[in-house]
Amino acid sequence: MRYFEVPERQRGAAEAWLERGSGIPGSTPTPASAVVFVRDGEHGVETYLTYRPGNSPLGTVGFPGGPVEAHDDEPLDWAGPVPTEWARRLGMDGDVSRARRAVVAAARHAFEEAGVLLAGADPMSTVESAEGAEWMSSREALAVGDVSLAQVLGRRRLVLRTDLLRPLAHWVTSDFAHRRYDIHYFTAVVPDGQVPVPLQSKGVWGRWVEAAEVVSDPVGSRLGDLVGQEDTVGRTVGDLSSPGVQCVLESVAECSSAIAFLARKRAVVTRNPVLEVRDGRPVLRLDWS
């Protein structure tokens, strides 16, 4: 059993939910995907975090990601495990279309939010750089829904490299939240030559951080102060990120290298924190069994 603090931005909703009594069904969670990029740093494994204002189910600070969109169903050139295999890996046996959308959405958000393109001219190569005005224009068009990832890749005759992704975790936002995600986390390394860069119009902050350093400061504000935004300064990791992000950061911190993290065998188990009262305050309970 493990308990997480309810972020300050969600406490009003949590208290209102508890006042209405248990057993009330939550809103239907929106399918979503996120990508955890890892690399070897000077003092340990690093991961790329981004800042998002507002009240996202992904947290104020988290990994590049977001909701699945209808256009993630569009056909595109595909390399790597076939969708039926992805359905098995993600625990979606019998729902191949859903698994395919989750994979495409992960790649789309990685490119849109961080400028990392998991694609190449053929199944064995990757784009050497996704920087410059033309690439940024494509990312901006993706962000507002003017184009799909399939269109971006098709215009450049690129193949989506799904073999570069590894399934990592599956989390569902607690029932009390106004906005809920049913989110699949994937992990990958940034292809050689590419550099993560925040989206020009929306990206405020994105940075490689040492995972062990972040999780070693659970009650301090080191991460929030590093982000440096009005709604992050002075806040703890638990107040800035979702339970899913916190647990992923801990799993990254446990590994001796990026390769070890990518190679680790793991079952994708659905985690759905439950809201309850503990010591007079709302908390999220997670059953690890």
C-alpha positions as CSV (number, residue, x, y, z in Angstrom):
1,M,0.0,0.0,0.0
2,R,1.2,3.5,-0.8
3,Y,-0.2,6.9,-0.3
4,F,0.2,10.1,-2.4
5,E,-0.7,13.7,-1.4
6,V,-3.5,15.3,-3.5
7,P,-2.0,18.3,-5.3
8,E,-3.1,21.6,-4.1
9,R,-4.8,22.4,-7.4
10,Q,-7.0,19.3,-7.0
11,R,-7.9,19.5,-3.3
12,G,-11.1,21.4,-3.8
13,A,-12.4,18.7,-6.2
14,A,-11.2,16.0,-3.9
15,E,-13.0,17.4,-0.8
16,A,-16.2,17.9,-2.8
17,W,-16.0,14.3,-4.0
18,L,-15.6,13.0,-0.5
19,E,-18.5,15.2,0.8
20,R,-20.8,13.6,-1.8
21,G,-19.9,10.1,-0.5
22,S,-18.2,7.1,-2.0
23,G,-19.5,5.0,-4.9
24,I,-20.1,7.9,-7.3
25,P,-18.9,7.0,-10.8
26,G,-16.2,9.2,-12.2
27,S,-16.2,10.7,-15.7
28,T,-15.0,8.5,-18.5
29,P,-11.2,8.8,-18.8
30,T,-9.7,10.0,-22.1
31,P,-7.2,7.6,-23.7
32,A,-3.7,9.2,-23.6
33,S,0.0,8.4,-24.2
34,A,3.3,9.8,-22.9
35,V,6.9,9.0,-23.6
36,V,9.7,8.8,-21.0
37,F,13.0,9.6,-22.7
38,V,16.1,8.4,-20.9
39,R,19.8,8.9,-21.3
40,D,23.0,8.4,-19.2
41,G,24.0,11.5,-17.3
42,E,27.2,12.4,-15.4
43,H,25.7,11.2,-12.1
44,G,22.9,8.8,-13.1
45,V,20.1,8.2,-15.5
46,E,18.4,11.4,-16.8
47,T,14.9,11.9,-18.2
48,Y,13.3,14.7,-20.1
49,L,10.6,16.6,-18.3
50,T,8.3,19.4,-19.5
51,Y,6.1,22.0,-18.0
52,R,2.4,22.4,-18.8
53,P,0.2,25.1,-17.3
54,G,-3.3,24.5,-16.1
55,N,-4.8,21.4,-14.6
56,S,-3.6,18.6,-16.8
57,P,-4.2,15.0,-15.6
58,L,-0.5,14.5,-16.6
59,G,0.5,17.1,-13.9
60,T,2.1,20.5,-14.1
61,V,5.5,18.8,-14.6
62,G,5.7,15.5,-16.4
63,F,6.7,13.7,-19.6
64,P,5.8,14.7,-23.2
65,G,2.3,13.3,-23.7
66,G,-1.4,14.0,-24.1
67,P,-4.7,12.6,-25.4
68,V,-5.2,10.2,-28.3
69,E,-6.9,11.9,-31.3
70,A,-9.1,10.5,-34.0
71,H,-6.5,11.1,-36.7
72,D,-4.1,8.7,-34.8
73,D,-6.1,6.1,-36.7
74,E,-4.9,7.3,-40.1
75,P,-2.8,4.8,-42.1
76,L,1.0,5.4,-42.2
77,D,4.2,3.5,-43.0
78,W,4.9,1.3,-40.0
79,A,8.1,-0.4,-38.7
80,G,8.4,-2.5,-35.6
81,P,6.0,-4.8,-33.8
82,V,2.6,-5.1,-35.6
83,P,-0.4,-3.6,-33.9
84,T,-1.6,-7.1,-32.7
85,E,1.7,-7.5,-30.9
86,W,1.4,-4.0,-29.4
87,A,-2.0,-4.9,-28.1
88,R,-0.5,-7.9,-26.4
89,R,2.3,-5.9,-24.9
90,L,0.0,-3.2,-23.6
91,G,-2.5,-5.6,-22.2
92,M,-5.1,-4.7,-24.8
93,D,-5.7,-8.2,-26.3
94,G,-8.7,-8.0,-28.6
95,D,-8.5,-4.2,-29.1
96,V,-5.8,-3.8,-31.7
97,S,-7.1,-0.4,-33.0
98,R,-6.9,1.0,-29.5
99,A,-3.3,-0.2,-29.1
100,R,-2.3,1.2,-32.5
101,R,-3.7,4.6,-31.5
102,A,-1.8,4.6,-28.3
103,V,1.5,4.0,-30.0
104,V,0.9,6.6,-32.7
105,A,-0.2,9.1,-30.1
106,A,2.9,8.5,-28.1
107,A,5.1,9.2,-31.2
108,R,3.0,12.3,-32.1
109,H,3.3,13.9,-28.7
110,A,7.0,13.2,-28.6
111,F,7.4,15.1,-31.8
112,E,4.9,17.8,-31.1
113,E,6.0,18.7,-27.6
114,A,9.7,17.8,-27.6
115,G,10.7,17.8,-31.2
116,V,11.8,14.2,-31.1
117,L,10.8,12.3,-34.2
118,L,10.8,8.5,-34.0
119,A,10.9,8.0,-37.7
120,G,13.2,7.4,-40.6
121,A,13.5,7.0,-44.3
122,D,13.4,3.2,-43.8
123,P,12.9,0.7,-41.0
124,M,16.6,0.9,-40.0
125,S,17.2,4.6,-39.9
126,T,16.1,7.7,-38.1
127,V,15.9,11.4,-39.0
128,E,19.2,13.0,-38.0
129,S,17.6,16.3,-36.9
130,A,14.1,17.6,-36.5
131,E,15.2,21.2,-35.8
132,G,14.7,24.3,-37.9
133,A,11.7,26.4,-39.1
134,E,10.2,23.8,-41.3
135,W,10.1,21.1,-38.6
136,M,8.8,23.6,-36.1
137,S,6.0,24.6,-38.5
138,S,5.0,20.9,-38.7
139,R,4.9,20.7,-34.9
140,E,2.8,23.8,-34.6
141,A,0.4,22.4,-37.1
142,L,0.1,19.1,-35.2
143,A,-0.5,21.1,-32.0
144,V,-3.6,22.8,-33.4
145,G,-4.9,19.8,-35.3
146,D,-4.3,21.1,-38.8
147,V,-2.3,18.0,-39.7
148,S,-1.9,14.4,-38.5
149,L,1.3,12.6,-37.8
150,A,0.5,10.4,-40.8
151,Q,0.4,13.5,-43.0
152,V,3.7,14.8,-41.5
153,L,5.5,11.5,-42.2
154,G,3.8,10.9,-45.5
155,R,4.9,14.2,-47.0
156,R,8.5,13.3,-46.2
157,R,8.2,9.6,-47.0
158,L,9.1,8.6,-43.5
159,V,8.4,5.4,-41.7
160,L,7.2,5.4,-38.0
161,R,9.8,3.5,-36.0
162,T,7.5,1.9,-33.3
163,D,10.4,-0.5,-32.5
164,L,12.1,2.4,-30.7
165,L,9.3,2.5,-28.1
166,R,9.0,0.2,-25.1
167,P,5.8,-0.2,-23.0
168,L,6.4,1.1,-19.5
169,A,3.3,1.6,-17.4
170,H,-0.5,2.1,-17.4
171,W,-2.2,4.6,-15.1
172,V,-5.8,5.8,-14.8
173,T,-6.6,9.1,-13.1
174,S,-8.5,8.8,-9.8
175,D,-12.3,9.0,-10.1
176,F,-12.7,12.4,-8.3
177,A,-10.8,14.4,-10.9
178,H,-12.7,16.6,-13.3
179,R,-10.4,15.6,-16.2
180,R,-9.2,12.0,-16.3
181,Y,-6.7,10.2,-18.5
182,D,-6.3,6.5,-19.2
183,I,-2.7,6.8,-20.0
184,H,-0.1,4.5,-21.4
185,Y,3.5,5.4,-20.7
186,F,6.2,4.3,-23.1
187,T,10.0,4.7,-22.9
188,A,12.7,5.4,-25.5
189,V,16.0,7.1,-26.2
190,V,16.3,10.2,-28.3
191,P,17.7,9.2,-31.8
192,D,21.3,10.1,-32.6
193,G,21.6,13.7,-33.8
194,Q,18.2,14.8,-32.4
195,V,17.8,17.3,-29.5
196,P,14.6,17.8,-27.5
197,V,13.3,21.4,-27.9
198,P,10.0,22.7,-26.5
199,L,7.3,23.8,-28.9
200,Q,7.8,27.4,-29.9
201,S,4.2,28.6,-29.3
202,K,3.4,26.7,-26.1
203,G,6.6,25.2,-24.7
204,V,7.7,27.2,-21.6
205,W,10.2,24.8,-20.1
206,G,11.7,21.4,-21.0
207,R,14.9,20.0,-19.6
208,W,16.9,16.8,-18.9
209,V,17.0,16.1,-15.1
210,E,18.6,13.5,-13.1
211,A,15.8,11.2,-11.9
212,A,17.6,10.2,-8.6
213,E,18.1,13.9,-7.7
214,V,14.4,14.6,-8.2
215,V,13.1,11.7,-6.2
216,S,15.6,12.4,-3.4
217,D,13.9,15.7,-2.6
218,P,10.2,14.7,-2.0
219,V,9.4,17.5,0.5
220,G,11.7,20.2,-1.0
221,S,11.1,22.5,-4.0
222,R,14.2,21.8,-6.0
223,L,12.3,20.7,-9.1
224,G,9.7,23.5,-8.9
225,D,12.3,26.1,-8.4
226,L,14.3,24.8,-11.4
227,V,11.2,25.1,-13.6
228,G,10.9,28.6,-12.3
229,Q,7.2,29.3,-13.1
230,E,4.8,31.2,-10.8
231,D,2.9,27.9,-10.2
232,T,5.9,25.8,-9.6
233,V,8.3,27.8,-7.4
234,G,8.2,26.6,-3.8
235,R,6.2,23.5,-4.6
236,T,7.1,19.8,-4.0
237,V,7.3,17.0,-6.6
238,G,4.1,15.6,-5.2
239,D,2.3,18.9,-5.8
240,L,3.7,19.3,-9.3
241,S,3.3,15.8,-10.7
242,S,0.8,12.9,-10.8
243,P,1.4,9.6,-8.9
244,G,2.2,8.0,-12.3
245,V,5.0,10.5,-13.0
246,Q,6.4,10.1,-9.5
247,C,6.5,6.3,-9.7
248,V,8.1,6.4,-13.2
249,L,10.8,8.8,-11.9
250,E,11.5,6.4,-9.1
251,S,11.8,3.5,-11.5
252,V,14.3,5.5,-13.6
253,A,16.3,6.5,-10.6
254,E,16.7,2.8,-9.6
255,C,18.5,1.9,-12.8
256,S,22.2,2.1,-13.2
257,S,22.0,3.1,-16.9
258,A,19.6,4.0,-19.6
259,I,20.1,0.7,-21.3
260,A,19.3,-1.1,-18.1
261,F,16.1,0.8,-17.8
262,L,15.0,0.1,-21.4
263,A,15.9,-3.6,-21.1
264,R,14.1,-4.2,-17.8
265,K,11.3,-6.8,-18.1
266,R,8.1,-5.4,-16.7
267,A,4.4,-6.3,-16.8
268,V,2.1,-3.5,-17.7
269,V,-0.3,-3.4,-14.8
270,T,-3.1,-0.9,-14.6
271,R,-2.7,1.5,-11.6
272,N,-5.8,3.5,-10.5
273,P,-5.2,5.5,-7.2
274,V,-8.3,5.7,-4.9
275,L,-9.2,8.8,-3.0
276,E,-9.7,8.5,0.7
277,V,-9.3,10.4,4.0
278,R,-6.2,9.6,6.0
279,D,-5.2,11.6,9.2
280,G,-8.0,14.1,8.4
281,R,-6.8,15.0,4.9
282,P,-7.6,13.6,1.4
283,V,-4.9,11.3,0.0
284,L,-4.6,8.9,-3.0
285,R,-4.2,5.2,-2.0
286,L,-2.4,2.9,-4.4
287,D,-2.6,-0.9,-3.9
288,W,0.6,-2.4,-5.3
289,S,-0.7,-6.0,-5.1
